[in-house]
Amino acid sequence: MLPSVRNILASTELQRGAPEVLAGRAALDREVRWTHIVETTNVEPLLRGHELVLSAGAAWPTQPQALEALASALAKVGIAALVLELSDRLPHAPSALADAFRRHGLPLIVLHSTVQFIAVTESVHSAIVAQQMATLRAREDLNSRFAQMIARGASSTFILQQSSELLRQPVLLVDAAARIVALNTAGLATTDVVASWRKNPANWLSAEVTAPGQHWGTVWTQSATSQTAPHAAGNDYLLSQAALALAVARLADGSENSWRTARDAQLISAIRSGDYATEAEILAQATAVGFPLDQKLIIALGLLLPTDATDVPAGRLAELLDAADLRVCLMKEAPMRNRQQFSLLLSGAETGSLAAALQAEWPAAQISLGQQTQAPGELKASLQEASDLLAMPPSAPRQTSQDSLLRAEAHQLRLLIHGLRSQSSLPTFVRATLGPILDWDAKHAGDLLDVLRAYLRYPGNRTAAAAASHLSRSVFCQRLALLEEVLAADLSSGETISALFSAVLAHDSLSEGTR
């Protein structure tokens, strides 16, 4: 970064000259590369652009046409500004010169008091060198920061977040098909950010995310404004480092879907945590990344892969679902009971096709479905239901693929009890209801709790309940009689059955939590 005309105008040396801006006030933020004292009209061989030109006009012409030609020559070279020192010989700036500078949009500054041009030059050059050193230090810091991110294997989501925070500007990651795959809005409305980029991409800086023979996309950020000063290392340099880090992360992941899965994880995490200002904002974010939530009923799905399944990256699962022509948003979770777990969002109409595709690939996979909805707030609950269903112990041995498909609508009582695990009243209820059975089994190495489970599963069919307990019907009936004696309760009572069923669910949920 270089000092601007505005910065130099505020310096002590120039302020001694009582400066006045006569033209080009809107261009005072032009960068100054160097200073040059010019007292001749033959300026082109002397200048290369972005100079702050200092002059007393000693050898300048007085004819208006010649002054206009001088202004045109300075504009053609691309100077940053002209500082003209007034004197007895030149008590005011020639009107022809001022008018020409206004037409070209170039800053023309006059000094009403005498200053030492050498002092101005030394001050500006010192500022330029100091700024260049500060830029070098800032770039070294950036290089170190992004190198550490690369070494740690930081995700594209984190790289974009860090870039946006450093720039204090929105950052977009766009793939080779011009689709937004990730964004960080820096606190601005998603719809405004996306609309600004689509309407005026020329007002944005960009850096290509590439590797030899590969072009994956582009990272974009808004140009610095008066409200957000550019980064000390330069916004373009910072963006190039972000693009490099994104390219390395893409190569390291090895998946064609790495950006997509990072985008999906960011969206699911935001919905689950509630980290969005309004529902309109999260809907806009989802639409921007190509997964609109407000155009159809969405359902949350949980997937738990069997212990013998090889490690499945999220990108591999995305490829499988894409091959089945299923539009899904997915996120890999922390392992559950040493098994791989995923959370997915999809259209409720595609549930059957998705379950079939997953079970065809992993026949022993467990799949859970939350309730479908269009509201992000309710989708958070649907995600929680899908996760809780996988975390709960099975109510009975699973024998078919349909037994591995758990729907929240069919397990509302189990979900309610699972959600009460942290309440001290739940173990109290379990102890009060099942205590006699648990004590009897512990004392006699008995199986009354297993018998009770079978009875509750088939309350109206003792033959089926006996088979589930691997007991003859007569022995099973004897166990039921013993159960009634131990509990001092009538097992034909609907209220008793309800209480026992709830207590068994609570007992299993609490036991699962201690494993």
KADA-V425960 format. One record per residue. N is the residue number from 0. OMEGA is omega as a letter, one per 40 degrees, with the letter a starting at -180 (NA if undefined). Layout:
N_OMEGA, N_OMEGA
This chain:
0_a, 1_i, 2_i, 3_i, 4_a, 5_i, 6_a, 7_i, 8_a, 9_a, 10_a, 11_a, 12_a, 13_i, 14_i, 15_a, 16_a, 17_a, 18_i, 19_i, 20_a, 21_a, 22_i, 23_a, 24_a, 25_a, 26_a, 27_i, 28_i, 29_i, 30_i, 31_a, 32_a, 33_i, 34_a, 35_i, 36_a, 37_i, 38_a, 39_i, 40_i, 41_a, 42_a, 43_i, 44_a, 45_a, 46_i, 47_i, 48_i, 49_i, 50_i, 51_a, 52_i, 53_a, 54_i, 55_i, 56_a, 57_a, 58_a, 59_i, 60_i, 61_a, 62_a, 63_a, 64_i, 65_i, 66_i, 67_i, 68_i, 69_i, 70_i, 71_i, 72_i, 73_i, 74_i, 75_i, 76_i, 77_i, 78_i, 79_a, 80_i, 81_i, 82_a, 83_i, 84_i, 85_a, 86_i, 87_i, 88_a, 89_a, 90_i, 91_a, 92_i, 93_a, 94_i, 95_i, 96_a, 97_i, 98_a, 99_i, 100_i, 101_i, 102_a, 103_a, 104_a, 105_i, 106_i, 107_a, 108_i, 109_i, 110_a, 111_i, 112_a, 113_i, 114_i, 115_a, 116_i, 117_i, 118_i, 119_a, 120_i, 121_a, 122_a, 123_a, 124_i, 125_i, 126_i, 127_i, 128_i, 129_i, 130_i, 131_i, 132_i, 133_i, 134_i, 135_i, 136_i, 137_i, 138_i, 139_i, 140_i, 141_i, 142_i, 143_a, 144_a, 145_i, 146_i, 147_i, 148_i, 149_a, 150_a, 151_a, 152_a, 153_a, 154_i, 155_i, 156_a, 157_i, 158_i, 159_i, 160_i, 161_i, 162_i, 163_i, 164_i, 165_a, 166_a, 167_a, 168_i, 169_i, 170_i, 171_i, 172_a, 173_a, 174_a, 175_i, 176_i, 177_i, 178_i, 179_i, 180_i, 181_i, 182_i, 183_a, 184_a, 185_i, 186_i, 187_i, 188_a, 189_a, 190_i, 191_a, 192_a, 193_i, 194_i, 195_a, 196_a, 197_a, 198_a, 199_i, 200_i, 201_i, 202_a, 203_i, 204_a, 205_i, 206_a, 207_i, 208_a, 209_i, 210_i, 211_i, 212_a, 213_i, 214_a, 215_a, 216_a, 217_i, 218_a, 219_i, 220_i, 221_i, 222_a, 223_i, 224_i, 225_i, 226_a, 227_a, 228_i, 229_i, 230_a, 231_i, 232_a, 233_a, 234_i, 235_i, 236_i, 237_a, 238_i, 239_i, 240_i, 241_i, 242_i, 243_i, 244_i, 245_i, 246_i, 247_i, 248_i, 249_i, 250_a, 251_a, 252_i, 253_a, 254_i, 255_a, 256_a, 257_i, 258_a, 259_a, 260_i, 261_i, 262_i, 263_a, 264_i, 265_a, 266_a, 267_i, 268_i, 269_i, 270_a, 271_a, 272_a, 273_a, 274_i, 275_a, 276_a, 277_i, 278_i, 279_a, 280_a, 281_i, 282_i, 283_i, 284_i, 285_i, 286_a, 287_a, 288_i, 289_i, 290_a, 291_a, 292_a, 293_a, 294_a, 295_i, 296_a, 297_i, 298_i, 299_i, 300_i, 301_a, 302_i, 303_a, 304_a, 305_a, 306_a, 307_i, 308_i, 309_a, 310_a, 311_i, 312_i, 313_i, 314_i, 315_i, 316_i, 317_i, 318_i, 319_a, 320_i, 321_i, 322_i, 323_i, 324_i, 325_i, 326_a, 327_i, 328_a, 329_a, 330_i, 331_a, 332_i, 333_a, 334_i, 335_a, 336_i, 337_i, 338_a, 339_a, 340_i, 341_i, 342_a, 343_i, 344_a, 345_i, 346_i, 347_a, 348_a, 349_a, 350_a, 351_a, 352_a, 353_i, 354_i, 355_i, 356_a, 357_a, 358_i, 359_i, 360_a, 361_a, 362_a, 363_a, 364_i, 365_a, 366_i, 367_a, 368_i, 369_i, 370_a, 371_a, 372_i, 373_a, 374_i, 375_i, 376_i, 377_i, 378_i, 379_i, 380_i, 381_i, 382_i, 383_i, 384_a, 385_i, 386_a, 387_i, 388_i, 389_a, 390_a, 391_i, 392_a, 393_i, 394_i, 395_i, 396_a, 397_a, 398_a, 399_i, 400_i, 401_i, 402_i, 403_i, 404_a, 405_i, 406_a, 407_a, 408_a, 409_a, 410_a, 411_i, 412_i, 413_i, 414_i, 415_a, 416_i, 417_i, 418_a, 419_a, 420_a, 421_a, 422_a, 423_a, 424_a, 425_i, 426_i, 427_i, 428_i, 429_a, 430_a, 431_a, 432_a, 433_a, 434_a, 435_i, 436_a, 437_i, 438_a, 439_i, 440_a, 441_a, 442_a, 443_a, 444_a, 445_a, 446_a, 447_i, 448_i, 449_i, 450_i, 451_i, 452_a, 453_i, 454_a, 455_i, 456_i, 457_a, 458_a, 459_a, 460_a, 461_i, 462_i, 463_i, 464_i, 465_i, 466_i, 467_i, 468_a, 469_i, 470_i, 471_a, 472_a, 473_i, 474_i, 475_i, 476_i, 477_i, 478_i, 479_i, 480_i, 481_i, 482_a, 483_i, 484_a, 485_a, 486_a, 487_a, 488_i, 489_a, 490_i, 491_a, 492_i, 493_i, 494_i, 495_i, 496_i, 497_a, 498_a, 499_i, 500_i, 501_a, 502_i, 503_i, 504_a, 505_i, 506_a, 507_i, 508_i, 509_i, 510_i, 511_a, 512_a, 513_a, 514_NA
